[in-house]
Amino acid sequence: MLRYAVIFFVIAIIAAVLGFSGIAGTASNIAWILFVVFLVLAIISMLRGRSV
């Protein structure tokens, strides 16, 4: 999931450099959402691993 977040972030940077602001904004929002989901799942995974 972190891999997809990085891919969308790179797409956002390339789109911003080329002037596609709509695509860049959408890609950065998707990257942000994927990153937050990754962090939540990583924290849950760490907490569950310690309690077992």
Backbone torsions as a table, in degrees:
resi	resn	phi	psi	omega
1	MET	NA	-38.1	177.0
2	LEU	-64.2	-33.3	178.5
3	ARG	-61.8	-44.3	179.5
4	TYR	-65.8	-35.8	177.7
5	ALA	-63.1	-42.6	178.9
6	VAL	-66.1	-39.9	179.1
7	ILE	-62.1	-46.2	178.7
8	PHE	-65.6	-33.2	177.3
9	PHE	-65.7	-41.9	178.2
10	VAL	-65.7	-40.6	176.6
11	ILE	-60.8	-41.2	179.3
12	ALA	-63.3	-41.7	-179.9
13	ILE	-65.8	-44.9	179.8
14	ILE	-63.6	-42.5	179.3
15	ALA	-64.8	-37.5	179.0
16	ALA	-67.0	-39.8	178.9
17	VAL	-65.0	-37.4	-178.9
18	LEU	-82.0	-7.3	174.9
19	GLY	96.0	9.7	178.4
20	PHE	-90.8	83.0	-172.9
21	SER	-68.5	-34.3	-180.0
22	GLY	-66.1	-45.5	178.9
23	ILE	-67.6	-39.2	179.7
24	ALA	-63.8	-42.1	179.1
25	GLY	-65.4	-42.7	179.0
26	THR	-65.2	-45.0	-179.7
27	ALA	-64.7	-37.6	179.3
28	SER	-70.4	-35.1	175.8
29	ASN	-65.2	-42.5	178.0
30	ILE	-63.5	-42.7	179.1
31	ALA	-62.1	-41.3	180.0
32	TRP	-64.0	-44.1	179.7
33	ILE	-63.2	-45.0	178.9
34	LEU	-62.5	-38.2	179.3
35	PHE	-66.1	-41.9	179.2
36	VAL	-65.5	-42.2	178.0
37	VAL	-62.8	-40.5	177.2
38	PHE	-60.6	-44.9	179.9
39	LEU	-62.9	-43.2	179.7
40	VAL	-62.6	-46.2	179.5
41	LEU	-65.7	-35.7	178.3
42	ALA	-66.4	-41.4	179.3
43	ILE	-66.4	-43.3	177.8
44	ILE	-61.7	-41.6	-179.9
45	SER	-63.5	-42.0	179.6
46	MET	-66.7	-41.2	-179.7
47	LEU	-67.6	-40.4	178.7
48	ARG	-69.1	-33.4	179.3
49	GLY	-68.4	-32.5	-179.8
50	ARG	-76.6	-30.5	-175.1
51	SER	-81.2	-13.4	-177.4
52	VAL	-83.6	NA	NA
